[in-house]
């Protein structure tokens, strides 16, 4: 009985690991556009957190300090969108498994 249970558990773990690898591959292709100042600054990134596009409205280009803040805000917005989408994909795979502190999947 124990041996069969262990084999079943190992198969489930292997399936989760395969699903996680698939989800991680899909995450690379995610895209998000962070916005600031109502869209005056827009920065697009991919699932690997690489910037792919930037749009800046000319109306915000006359204040360097404000523009720098808007760029940071747009980057952080896009990164949060990717992080949230990644977490949702991984939750679908893991079923929101609660692991002890310091542990993560895949093992």
Backbone as XML, in Angstrom:
<?xml version="1.0"?>
<chain id="A" units="angstrom">
  <residue number="1" name="UNK">
    <atom name="N" x="0.832" y="-1.204" z="0.000"/>
    <atom name="CA" x="0.000" y="0.000" z="0.000"/>
    <atom name="C" x="0.870" y="1.260" z="0.000"/>
  </residue>
  <residue number="2" name="UNK">
    <atom name="N" x="1.862" y="1.303" z="0.890"/>
    <atom name="CA" x="2.732" y="2.467" z="0.966"/>
    <atom name="C" x="3.501" y="2.665" z="-0.336"/>
  </residue>
  <residue number="3" name="UNK">
    <atom name="N" x="3.978" y="1.568" z="-0.908"/>
    <atom name="CA" x="4.763" y="1.657" z="-2.136"/>
    <atom name="C" x="3.937" y="2.250" z="-3.272"/>
  </residue>
  <residue number="4" name="UNK">
    <atom name="N" x="2.688" y="1.802" z="-3.405"/>
    <atom name="CA" x="1.810" y="2.344" z="-4.448"/>
    <atom name="C" x="1.508" y="3.814" z="-4.215"/>
  </residue>
  <residue number="5" name="UNK">
    <atom name="N" x="1.324" y="4.182" z="-2.961"/>
    <atom name="CA" x="1.061" y="5.573" z="-2.616"/>
    <atom name="C" x="2.249" y="6.462" z="-2.936"/>
  </residue>
  <residue number="6" name="UNK">
    <atom name="N" x="3.436" y="5.951" z="-2.681"/>
    <atom name="CA" x="4.657" y="6.709" z="-2.965"/>
    <atom name="C" x="4.820" y="6.908" z="-4.464"/>
  </residue>
  <residue number="7" name="UNK">
    <atom name="N" x="4.542" y="5.863" z="-5.247"/>
    <atom name="CA" x="4.649" y="5.970" z="-6.705"/>
    <atom name="C" x="3.658" y="6.991" z="-7.236"/>
  </residue>
  <residue number="8" name="UNK">
    <atom name="N" x="2.459" y="6.963" z="-6.701"/>
    <atom name="CA" x="1.440" y="7.927" z="-7.125"/>
    <atom name="C" x="1.868" y="9.352" z="-6.777"/>
  </residue>
  <residue number="9" name="UNK">
    <atom name="N" x="2.432" y="9.517" z="-5.590"/>
    <atom name="CA" x="2.892" y="10.833" z="-5.163"/>
    <atom name="C" x="4.027" y="11.329" z="-6.063"/>
  </residue>
  <residue number="10" name="UNK">
    <atom name="N" x="4.929" y="10.455" z="-6.434"/>
    <atom name="CA" x="6.036" y="10.828" z="-7.317"/>
    <atom name="C" x="5.521" y="11.209" z="-8.705"/>
  </residue>
  <residue number="11" name="UNK">
    <atom name="N" x="4.509" y="10.500" z="-9.200"/>
    <atom name="CA" x="3.929" y="10.835" z="-10.501"/>
    <atom name="C" x="3.284" y="12.209" z="-10.452"/>
  </residue>
  <residue number="12" name="UNK">
    <atom name="N" x="2.586" y="12.498" z="-9.357"/>
    <atom name="CA" x="1.952" y="13.813" z="-9.211"/>
    <atom name="C" x="3.007" y="14.920" z="-9.158"/>
  </residue>
  <residue number="13" name="UNK">
    <atom name="N" x="4.087" y="14.663" z="-8.428"/>
    <atom name="CA" x="5.166" y="15.650" z="-8.327"/>
    <atom name="C" x="5.797" y="15.897" z="-9.693"/>
  </residue>
  <residue number="14" name="UNK">
    <atom name="N" x="5.991" y="14.816" z="-10.460"/>
    <atom name="CA" x="6.570" y="14.957" z="-11.797"/>
    <atom name="C" x="5.627" y="15.743" z="-12.705"/>
  </residue>
  <residue number="15" name="UNK">
    <atom name="N" x="4.321" y="15.493" z="-12.600"/>
    <atom name="CA" x="3.328" y="16.211" z="-13.412"/>
    <atom name="C" x="3.353" y="17.699" z="-13.057"/>
  </residue>
  <residue number="16" name="UNK">
    <atom name="N" x="3.421" y="18.006" z="-11.765"/>
    <atom name="CA" x="3.481" y="19.406" z="-11.336"/>
    <atom name="C" x="4.735" y="20.065" z="-11.888"/>
  </residue>
  <residue number="17" name="UNK">
    <atom name="N" x="5.860" y="19.374" z="-11.836"/>
    <atom name="CA" x="7.104" y="19.940" z="-12.341"/>
    <atom name="C" x="7.007" y="20.205" z="-13.848"/>
  </residue>
  <residue number="18" name="UNK">
    <atom name="N" x="6.423" y="19.276" z="-14.591"/>
    <atom name="CA" x="6.252" y="19.471" z="-16.039"/>
    <atom name="C" x="5.328" y="20.656" z="-16.313"/>
  </residue>
  <residue number="19" name="UNK">
    <atom name="N" x="4.242" y="20.749" z="-15.553"/>
    <atom name="CA" x="3.308" y="21.863" z="-15.720"/>
    <atom name="C" x="3.972" y="23.189" z="-15.378"/>
  </residue>
  <residue number="20" name="UNK">
    <atom name="N" x="4.835" y="23.170" z="-14.367"/>
    <atom name="CA" x="5.546" y="24.393" z="-13.996"/>
    <atom name="C" x="6.501" y="24.831" z="-15.094"/>
  </residue>
  <residue number="21" name="UNK">
    <atom name="N" x="7.194" y="23.891" z="-15.691"/>
    <atom name="CA" x="8.102" y="24.232" z="-16.783"/>
    <atom name="C" x="7.334" y="24.824" z="-17.953"/>
  </residue>
  <residue number="22" name="UNK">
    <atom name="N" x="6.170" y="24.263" z="-18.239"/>
    <atom name="CA" x="5.331" y="24.793" z="-19.315"/>
    <atom name="C" x="4.866" y="26.209" z="-18.980"/>
  </residue>
  <residue number="23" name="UNK">
    <atom name="N" x="4.436" y="26.422" z="-17.740"/>
    <atom name="CA" x="3.976" y="27.746" z="-17.320"/>
    <atom name="C" x="5.119" y="28.754" z="-17.388"/>
  </residue>
  <residue number="24" name="UNK">
    <atom name="N" x="6.320" y="28.354" z="-16.965"/>
    <atom name="CA" x="7.469" y="29.258" z="-17.022"/>
    <atom name="C" x="7.799" y="29.636" z="-18.460"/>
  </residue>
  <residue number="25" name="UNK">
    <atom name="N" x="7.656" y="28.696" z="-19.375"/>
    <atom name="CA" x="7.890" y="28.998" z="-20.794"/>
    <atom name="C" x="6.838" y="29.985" z="-21.299"/>
  </residue>
  <residue number="26" name="UNK">
    <atom name="N" x="5.589" y="29.812" z="-20.861"/>
    <atom name="CA" x="4.521" y="30.721" z="-21.279"/>
    <atom name="C" x="4.727" y="32.118" z="-20.697"/>
  </residue>
  <residue number="27" name="UNK">
    <atom name="N" x="5.233" y="32.187" z="-19.480"/>
    <atom name="CA" x="5.452" y="33.478" z="-18.822"/>
    <atom name="C" x="6.420" y="34.341" z="-19.628"/>
  </residue>
  <residue number="28" name="UNK">
    <atom name="N" x="7.399" y="33.728" z="-20.271"/>
    <atom name="CA" x="8.359" y="34.485" z="-21.079"/>
    <atom name="C" x="7.666" y="35.313" z="-22.159"/>
  </residue>
  <residue number="29" name="UNK">
    <atom name="N" x="6.509" y="34.831" z="-22.630"/>
    <atom name="CA" x="5.818" y="35.495" z="-23.729"/>
    <atom name="C" x="4.736" y="36.462" z="-23.270"/>
  </residue>
  <residue number="30" name="UNK">
    <atom name="N" x="4.595" y="36.636" z="-21.957"/>
    <atom name="CA" x="3.641" y="37.622" z="-21.462"/>
    <atom name="C" x="4.094" y="39.015" z="-21.878"/>
  </residue>
  <residue number="31" name="UNK">
    <atom name="N" x="3.141" y="39.908" z="-22.005"/>
    <atom name="CA" x="3.437" y="41.307" z="-22.322"/>
    <atom name="C" x="2.592" y="42.180" z="-21.413"/>
  </residue>
  <residue number="32" name="UNK">
    <atom name="N" x="3.162" y="43.299" z="-20.999"/>
    <atom name="CA" x="2.427" y="44.253" z="-20.173"/>
    <atom name="C" x="2.889" y="45.652" z="-20.527"/>
  </residue>
  <residue number="33" name="UNK">
    <atom name="N" x="1.959" y="46.600" z="-20.410"/>
    <atom name="CA" x="2.289" y="48.001" z="-20.639"/>
    <atom name="C" x="1.949" y="48.778" z="-19.380"/>
  </residue>
  <residue number="34" name="UNK">
    <atom name="N" x="2.993" y="49.322" z="-18.772"/>
    <atom name="CA" x="2.805" y="50.163" z="-17.599"/>
    <atom name="C" x="2.574" y="51.589" z="-18.037"/>
  </residue>
  <residue number="35" name="UNK">
    <atom name="N" x="1.696" y="52.265" z="-17.301"/>
    <atom name="CA" x="1.344" y="53.642" z="-17.664"/>
    <atom name="C" x="1.505" y="54.566" z="-16.478"/>
  </residue>
  <residue number="36" name="UNK">
    <atom name="N" x="1.800" y="55.830" z="-16.791"/>
    <atom name="CA" x="1.874" y="56.875" z="-15.781"/>
    <atom name="C" x="1.271" y="58.138" z="-16.373"/>
  </residue>
  <residue number="37" name="UNK">
    <atom name="N" x="0.771" y="58.976" z="-15.502"/>
    <atom name="CA" x="0.166" y="60.257" z="-15.909"/>
    <atom name="C" x="-0.922" y="60.042" z="-16.957"/>
  </residue>
  <residue number="38" name="UNK">
    <atom name="N" x="-1.801" y="59.105" z="-16.684"/>
    <atom name="CA" x="-2.921" y="58.862" z="-17.599"/>
    <atom name="C" x="-2.494" y="58.364" z="-18.965"/>
  </residue>
  <residue number="39" name="UNK">
    <atom name="N" x="-1.357" y="57.730" z="-19.048"/>
    <atom name="CA" x="-0.871" y="57.199" z="-20.322"/>
    <atom name="C" x="0.099" y="58.115" z="-21.042"/>
  </residue>
  <residue number="40" name="UNK">
    <atom name="N" x="0.481" y="59.222" z="-20.411"/>
    <atom name="CA" x="1.454" y="60.127" z="-21.038"/>
    <atom name="C" x="2.809" y="59.438" z="-21.180"/>
  </residue>
  <residue number="41" name="UNK">
    <atom name="N" x="3.086" y="58.515" z="-20.267"/>
    <atom name="CA" x="4.293" y="57.687" z="-20.362"/>
    <atom name="C" x="3.830" y="56.239" z="-20.333"/>
  </residue>
  <residue number="42" name="UNK">
    <atom name="N" x="4.244" y="55.483" z="-21.342"/>
    <atom name="CA" x="3.890" y="54.069" z="-21.432"/>
    <atom name="C" x="5.143" y="53.259" z="-21.731"/>
  </residue>
  <residue number="43" name="UNK">
    <atom name="N" x="5.356" y="52.225" z="-20.922"/>
    <atom name="CA" x="6.505" y="51.355" z="-21.122"/>
    <atom name="C" x="6.005" y="49.918" z="-21.176"/>
  </residue>
  <residue number="44" name="UNK">
    <atom name="N" x="6.353" y="49.234" z="-22.262"/>
    <atom name="CA" x="5.956" y="47.839" z="-22.435"/>
    <atom name="C" x="7.141" y="46.938" z="-22.112"/>
  </residue>
  <residue number="45" name="UNK">
    <atom name="N" x="6.838" y="45.830" z="-21.427"/>
    <atom name="CA" x="7.862" y="44.844" z="-21.108"/>
    <atom name="C" x="7.325" y="43.455" z="-21.430"/>
  </residue>
  <residue number="46" name="UNK">
    <atom name="N" x="8.262" y="42.506" z="-21.508"/>
    <atom name="CA" x="7.851" y="41.120" z="-21.735"/>
    <atom name="C" x="7.956" y="40.346" z="-20.422"/>
  </residue>
  <residue number="47" name="UNK">
    <atom name="N" x="7.650" y="39.064" z="-20.481"/>
    <atom name="CA" x="7.656" y="38.236" z="-19.288"/>
    <atom name="C" x="9.013" y="38.031" z="-18.668"/>
  </residue>
  <residue number="48" name="UNK">
    <atom name="N" x="10.058" y="38.390" z="-19.377"/>
    <atom name="CA" x="11.415" y="38.327" z="-18.833"/>
    <atom name="C" x="11.846" y="39.679" z="-18.282"/>
  </residue>
  <residue number="49" name="UNK">
    <atom name="N" x="10.889" y="40.591" z="-18.140"/>
    <atom name="CA" x="11.093" y="41.938" z="-17.597"/>
    <atom name="C" x="12.046" y="42.777" z="-18.439"/>
  </residue>
  <residue number="50" name="UNK">
    <atom name="N" x="12.050" y="42.536" z="-19.744"/>
    <atom name="CA" x="12.849" y="43.341" z="-20.660"/>
    <atom name="C" x="11.935" y="44.371" z="-21.325"/>
  </residue>
  <residue number="51" name="UNK">
    <atom name="N" x="12.373" y="45.616" z="-21.341"/>
    <atom name="CA" x="11.592" y="46.666" z="-21.996"/>
    <atom name="C" x="11.545" y="46.408" z="-23.496"/>
  </residue>
  <residue number="52" name="UNK">
    <atom name="N" x="10.359" y="46.531" z="-24.075"/>
    <atom name="CA" x="10.195" y="46.297" z="-25.506"/>
    <atom name="C" x="9.713" y="47.532" z="-26.251"/>
  </residue>
  <residue number="53" name="UNK">
    <atom name="N" x="9.161" y="48.498" z="-25.521"/>
    <atom name="CA" x="8.646" y="49.694" z="-26.186"/>
    <atom name="C" x="8.470" y="50.793" z="-25.140"/>
  </residue>
  <residue number="54" name="UNK">
    <atom name="N" x="8.640" y="52.037" z="-25.582"/>
    <atom name="CA" x="8.408" y="53.178" z="-24.707"/>
    <atom name="C" x="7.759" y="54.291" z="-25.527"/>
  </residue>
  <residue number="55" name="UNK">
    <atom name="N" x="6.747" y="54.899" z="-24.933"/>
    <atom name="CA" x="6.075" y="56.032" z="-25.561"/>
    <atom name="C" x="5.983" y="57.148" z="-24.531"/>
  </residue>
  <residue number="56" name="UNK">
    <atom name="N" x="6.403" y="58.347" z="-24.961"/>
    <atom name="CA" x="6.376" y="59.498" z="-24.066"/>
    <atom name="C" x="5.687" y="60.646" z="-24.786"/>
  </residue>
  <residue number="57" name="UNK">
    <atom name="N" x="4.636" y="61.148" z="-24.177"/>
    <atom name="CA" x="3.912" y="62.296" z="-24.721"/>
    <atom name="C" x="4.795" y="63.537" z="-24.592"/>
  </residue>
  <residue number="58" name="UNK">
    <atom name="N" x="4.830" y="64.340" z="-25.637"/>
    <atom name="CA" x="5.702" y="65.527" z="-25.622"/>
    <atom name="C" x="5.355" y="66.496" z="-24.502"/>
  </residue>
  <residue number="59" name="UNK">
    <atom name="N" x="4.132" y="66.463" z="-24.023"/>
    <atom name="CA" x="3.709" y="67.388" z="-22.971"/>
    <atom name="C" x="4.415" y="67.188" z="-21.644"/>
  </residue>
  <residue number="60" name="UNK">
    <atom name="N" x="5.020" y="66.034" z="-21.431"/>
    <atom name="CA" x="5.713" y="65.791" z="-20.154"/>
    <atom name="C" x="7.225" y="65.859" z="-20.300"/>
  </residue>
  <residue number="61" name="UNK">
    <atom name="N" x="7.702" y="66.227" z="-21.470"/>
    <atom name="CA" x="9.145" y="66.218" z="-21.716"/>
    <atom name="C" x="9.846" y="67.494" z="-21.248"/>
  </residue>
  <residue number="62" name="UNK">
    <atom name="N" x="9.102" y="68.478" z="-20.800"/>
    <atom name="CA" x="9.733" y="69.736" z="-20.409"/>
    <atom name="C" x="10.162" y="69.764" z="-18.940"/>
  </residue>
  <residue number="63" name="UNK">
    <atom name="N" x="9.826" y="68.744" z="-18.169"/>
    <atom name="CA" x="10.211" y="68.678" z="-16.757"/>
    <atom name="C" x="10.967" y="67.372" z="-16.509"/>
  </residue>
  <residue number="64" name="UNK">
    <atom name="N" x="12.291" y="67.463" z="-16.502"/>
    <atom name="CA" x="13.145" y="66.279" z="-16.399"/>
    <atom name="C" x="12.849" y="65.449" z="-15.150"/>
  </residue>
  <residue number="65" name="UNK">
    <atom name="N" x="12.741" y="66.095" z="-13.990"/>
    <atom name="CA" x="12.498" y="65.357" z="-12.742"/>
    <atom name="C" x="11.161" y="64.622" z="-12.781"/>
  </residue>
  <residue number="66" name="UNK">
    <atom name="N" x="10.144" y="65.312" z="-13.265"/>
    <atom name="CA" x="8.826" y="64.682" z="-13.350"/>
    <atom name="C" x="8.859" y="63.517" z="-14.342"/>
  </residue>
  <residue number="67" name="UNK">
    <atom name="N" x="9.521" y="63.692" z="-15.465"/>
    <atom name="CA" x="9.608" y="62.638" z="-16.479"/>
    <atom name="C" x="10.313" y="61.411" z="-15.908"/>
  </residue>
  <residue number="68" name="UNK">
    <atom name="N" x="11.385" y="61.624" z="-15.167"/>
    <atom name="CA" x="12.081" y="60.493" z="-14.543"/>
    <atom name="C" x="11.153" y="59.734" z="-13.596"/>
  </residue>
  <residue number="69" name="UNK">
    <atom name="N" x="10.379" y="60.466" z="-12.802"/>
    <atom name="CA" x="9.427" y="59.831" z="-11.888"/>
    <atom name="C" x="8.350" y="59.069" z="-12.653"/>
  </residue>
  <residue number="70" name="UNK">
    <atom name="N" x="7.865" y="59.641" z="-13.746"/>
    <atom name="CA" x="6.829" y="58.995" z="-14.545"/>
    <atom name="C" x="7.353" y="57.704" z="-15.192"/>
  </residue>
  <residue number="71" name="UNK">
    <atom name="N" x="8.596" y="57.744" z="-15.651"/>
    <atom name="CA" x="9.197" y="56.541" z="-16.250"/>
    <atom name="C" x="9.294" y="55.436" z="-15.197"/>
  </residue>
  <residue number="72" name="UNK">
    <atom name="N" x="9.760" y="55.786" z="-14.009"/>
    <atom name="CA" x="9.841" y="54.798" z="-12.928"/>
    <atom name="C" x="8.467" y="54.226" z="-12.592"/>
  </residue>
  <residue number="73" name="UNK">
    <atom name="N" x="7.472" y="55.095" z="-12.531"/>
    <atom name="CA" x="6.114" y="54.646" z="-12.225"/>
    <atom name="C" x="5.602" y="53.688" z="-13.288"/>
  </residue>
  <residue number="74" name="UNK">
    <atom name="N" x="5.840" y="54.004" z="-14.550"/>
    <atom name="CA" x="5.389" y="53.145" z="-15.644"/>
    <atom name="C" x="6.111" y="51.796" z="-15.621"/>
  </residue>
  <residue number="75" name="UNK">
    <atom name="N" x="7.411" y="51.809" z="-15.354"/>
    <atom name="CA" x="8.178" y="50.553" z="-15.273"/>
    <atom name="C" x="7.642" y="49.691" z="-14.135"/>
  </residue>
  <residue number="76" name="UNK">
    <atom name="N" x="7.435" y="50.304" z="-12.976"/>
    <atom name="CA" x="6.937" y="49.554" z="-11.829"/>
    <atom name="C" x="5.533" y="49.012" z="-12.079"/>
  </residue>
  <residue number="77" name="UNK">
    <atom name="N" x="4.709" y="49.762" z="-12.765"/>
    <atom name="CA" x="3.361" y="49.305" z="-13.109"/>
    <atom name="C" x="3.432" y="48.086" z="-14.026"/>
  </residue>
  <residue number="78" name="UNK">
    <atom name="N" x="4.265" y="48.142" z="-15.041"/>
    <atom name="CA" x="4.403" y="47.015" z="-15.970"/>
    <atom name="C" x="4.964" y="45.785" z="-15.257"/>
  </residue>
  <residue number="79" name="UNK">
    <atom name="N" x="5.974" y="45.993" z="-14.406"/>
    <atom name="CA" x="6.550" y="44.872" z="-13.664"/>
    <atom name="C" x="5.531" y="44.226" z="-12.735"/>
  </residue>
  <residue number="80" name="UNK">
    <atom name="N" x="4.681" y="45.023" z="-12.102"/>
    <atom name="CA" x="3.643" y="44.474" z="-11.224"/>
    <atom name="C" x="2.651" y="43.648" z="-12.029"/>
  </residue>
  <residue number="81" name="UNK">
    <atom name="N" x="2.287" y="44.128" z="-13.220"/>
    <atom name="CA" x="1.367" y="43.371" z="-14.068"/>
    <atom name="C" x="1.962" y="42.005" z="-14.437"/>
  </residue>
  <residue number="82" name="UNK">
    <atom name="N" x="3.238" y="41.989" z="-14.810"/>
    <atom name="CA" x="3.902" y="40.723" z="-15.150"/>
    <atom name="C" x="3.976" y="39.816" z="-13.917"/>
  </residue>
  <residue number="83" name="UNK">
    <atom name="N" x="4.332" y="40.380" z="-12.776"/>
    <atom name="CA" x="4.430" y="39.579" z="-11.550"/>
    <atom name="C" x="3.078" y="38.983" z="-11.177"/>
  </residue>
  <residue number="84" name="UNK">
    <atom name="N" x="2.015" y="39.772" z="-11.293"/>
    <atom name="CA" x="0.678" y="39.281" z="-10.972"/>
    <atom name="C" x="0.245" y="38.177" z="-11.934"/>
  </residue>
  <residue number="85" name="UNK">
    <atom name="N" x="0.501" y="38.380" z="-13.225"/>
    <atom name="CA" x="0.136" y="37.370" z="-14.228"/>
    <atom name="C" x="0.951" y="36.094" z="-14.028"/>
  </residue>
  <residue number="86" name="UNK">
    <atom name="N" x="2.231" y="36.247" z="-13.695"/>
    <atom name="CA" x="3.091" y="35.085" z="-13.443"/>
    <atom name="C" x="2.597" y="34.308" z="-12.224"/>
  </residue>
  <residue number="87" name="UNK">
    <atom name="N" x="2.267" y="35.029" z="-11.168"/>
    <atom name="CA" x="1.784" y="34.386" z="-9.943"/>
    <atom name="C" x="0.480" y="33.643" z="-10.206"/>
  </residue>
  <residue number="88" name="UNK">
    <atom name="N" x="-0.395" y="34.231" z="-11.016"/>
    <atom name="CA" x="-1.666" y="33.572" z="-11.337"/>
    <atom name="C" x="-1.427" y="32.285" z="-12.123"/>
  </residue>
  <residue number="89" name="UNK">
    <atom name="N" x="-0.503" y="32.331" z="-13.086"/>
    <atom name="CA" x="-0.188" y="31.119" z="-13.860"/>
    <atom name="C" x="0.386" y="30.030" z="-12.956"/>
  </residue>
  <residue number="90" name="UNK">
    <atom name="N" x="1.286" y="30.407" z="-12.077"/>
    <atom name="CA" x="1.902" y="29.420" z="-11.199"/>
    <atom name="C" x="0.895" y="28.878" z="-10.191"/>
  </residue>
  <residue number="91" name="UNK">
    <atom name="N" x="-0.031" y="29.715" z="-9.746"/>
    <atom name="CA" x="-1.066" y="29.251" z="-8.814"/>
    <atom name="C" x="-1.940" y="28.198" z="-9.481"/>
  </residue>
  <residue number="92" name="UNK">
    <atom name="N" x="-2.216" y="28.386" z="-10.783"/>
    <atom name="CA" x="-2.997" y="27.391" z="-11.516"/>
    <atom name="C" x="-2.277" y="26.048" z="-11.547"/>
  </residue>
  <residue number="93" name="UNK">
    <atom name="N" x="-0.965" y="26.084" z="-11.628"/>
    <atom name="CA" x="-0.169" y="24.854" z="-11.700"/>
    <atom name="C" x="-0.072" y="24.184" z="-10.335"/>
  </residue>
  <residue number="94" name="UNK">
    <atom name="N" x="0.245" y="24.979" z="-9.321"/>
    <atom name="CA" x="0.514" y="24.409" z="-8.001"/>
    <atom name="C" x="-0.739" y="24.207" z="-7.167"/>
  </residue>
  <residue number="95" name="UNK">
    <atom name="N" x="-1.849" y="24.793" z="-7.604"/>
    <atom name="CA" x="-3.055" y="24.698" z="-6.792"/>
    <atom name="C" x="-2.913" y="25.454" z="-5.489"/>
  </residue>
  <residue number="96" name="UNK">
    <atom name="N" x="-2.050" y="26.457" z="-5.481"/>
    <atom name="CA" x="-1.792" y="27.290" z="-4.309"/>
    <atom name="C" x="-1.253" y="26.461" z="-3.145"/>
  </residue>
  <residue number="97" name="UNK">
    <atom name="N" x="-0.322" y="25.547" z="-3.461"/>
    <atom name="CA" x="0.314" y="24.716" z="-2.440"/>
    <atom name="C" x="1.078" y="25.618" z="-1.479"/>
  </residue>
  <residue number="98" name="UNK">
    <atom name="N" x="0.859" y="25.422" z="-0.207"/>
    <atom name="CA" x="1.579" y="26.173" z="0.819"/>
    <atom name="C" x="2.814" y="25.382" z="1.219"/>
  </residue>
  <residue number="99" name="UNK">
    <atom name="N" x="3.984" y="25.946" z="0.952"/>
    <atom name="CA" x="5.245" y="25.280" z="1.284"/>
    <atom name="C" x="5.865" y="25.949" z="2.507"/>
  </residue>
  <residue number="100" name="UNK">
    <atom name="N" x="6.627" y="25.193" z="3.290"/>
    <atom name="CA" x="7.322" y="25.797" z="4.422"/>
    <atom name="C" x="8.274" y="26.902" z="3.957"/>
  </residue>
  <residue number="101" name="UNK">
    <atom name="N" x="8.547" y="27.839" z="4.831"/>
    <atom name="CA" x="9.434" y="28.958" z="4.508"/>
    <atom name="C" x="10.755" y="28.500" z="3.912"/>
  </residue>
  <residue number="102" name="UNK">
    <atom name="N" x="11.180" y="29.177" z="2.851"/>
    <atom name="CA" x="12.443" y="28.865" z="2.218"/>
    <atom name="C" x="12.351" y="27.805" z="1.132"/>
  </residue>
  <residue number="103" name="UNK">
    <atom name="N" x="11.220" y="27.122" z="1.036"/>
    <atom name="CA" x="11.073" y="26.090" z="0.000"/>
    <atom name="C" x="10.291" y="26.659" z="-1.174"/>
  </residue>
  <residue number="104" name="UNK">
    <atom name="N" x="10.621" y="26.167" z="-2.347"/>
    <atom name="CA" x="9.891" y="26.566" z="-3.538"/>
    <atom name="C" x="9.883" y="25.410" z="-4.522"/>
  </residue>
  <residue number="105" name="UNK">
    <atom name="N" x="8.966" y="25.470" z="-5.451"/>
    <atom name="CA" x="8.895" y="24.484" z="-6.521"/>
    <atom name="C" x="9.554" y="25.074" z="-7.750"/>
  </residue>
  <residue number="106" name="UNK">
    <atom name="N" x="10.165" y="24.345" z="-8.641"/>
    <atom name="CA" x="10.430" y="22.927" z="-8.500"/>
    <atom name="C" x="11.533" y="22.698" z="-7.494"/>
  </residue>
  <residue number="107" name="UNK">
    <atom name="N" x="11.553" y="21.508" z="-6.903"/>
    <atom name="CA" x="12.506" y="21.170" z="-5.848"/>
    <atom name="C" x="13.899" y="21.105" z="-6.384"/>
  </residue>
</chain>
